[in-house]
Amino acid sequence: MSDNEIQPIVDQLAQRLQRSVVINDPAVRMLYSSAHFGDEDQVRVQAILHRDAGPKAIGHVLAQGVSTWTTAGVIPPYEEIGMKARVAVPIRWRGDLLGLLLVMDAEGSLTSSEFATINETAQMVAPMLVGQRLGDESATTRERAVRDLVSKEPTVRRRALADLGPDDEPNRFTHVTAIDVGVVPVAETVSASHVEMALRDAVTFSRPPGSTAELHTVDADGALLLLGGSAPLADNVNRGHARRIVERVRDMAAGRFTPVAGVGSAAEGLDRAVETADQARLARRAASSVLGTDVAVWADVGPYGPLLRVPADELTASALPVELRRLLDVDRGGQLTETLRAYLDNACSGPATSQALNIHRTTLYYRLGRISELTGLDLADGRTRLVLHLGLTMMDLMHAKVRQ
């Protein structure tokens, strides 16, 4: 591909139509742009000045399903961000999407002959953009190595480490921290390419202070970002960066899906990246299920961490400890179970539990006595307390699975 070949074609099309023209990559990042013709809007001006149309504009375009288009279509206006209507034509080569040719058309006044000219231009540009795919293939190979780097198989991880370059990447990752990002669908239908492009844009958009290198792998199921540095990044830095990623994905989602992220603890060296990636994955699951947040670091996960390793289909009522099931059988209203949970969460402190439940201490001790009386459980026994607390934590995950 040569800039000297494509830019004149863009300029000629814009001059012929007397309209602003742009060629974007499939992720709606600007590659080529014509001069303005008095039809520019806020989004186009921002894209020209900053090489980034902004996450809401990108999300709006992707939400129209442009990645699946085979012919020209209309991107409707988005008044909230000052975006006028455009005509978009997919640029394809042997079926693969290489880019998007966009022409400003706020009034919907393009003629059929002008549409034909735009389509001809897209076909002319397609073979010129094919050269980009060589770099894309290299990036794809690199992302495959990153996925292998966090494989459960040691031999696969060792091969990935070698593929990433023994003289380069490992030396830039004295410490490595993983951020795992995924989405929860909101709309009935969600385009996999929309999800993937939103995730890819967000994890590559910026790097937190203190990080000297990054590796990533992205698909429609989620994104994994590995941040390298000479020292571990602070939790507040990691949390802040994960939140920025989530916010950008949310802006690009156009209401179709909602993002969630988990952050692992720092590990020493890329050869131990699997440890922080595993923590980040579990933290992401905890965030969306039991923690009720969109970003969680490993330190937030607490007792849910070990239980999240249990396959979801194994978390059933029959898996609950018999001691807890005894209580559930006699406590149909749930008041005694709620009291027990507060008592255990507050380290079996009477004053703290009474305050948490906003009840008199006498009422608390009456309820605890009823638990012992109805179940035969000795709440003074440490093992009994542990089993009950573990069972209640399992119940949280079971209820979260039902909600999801």
Disulfide bonds with the S-S distance in Angstrom:
none
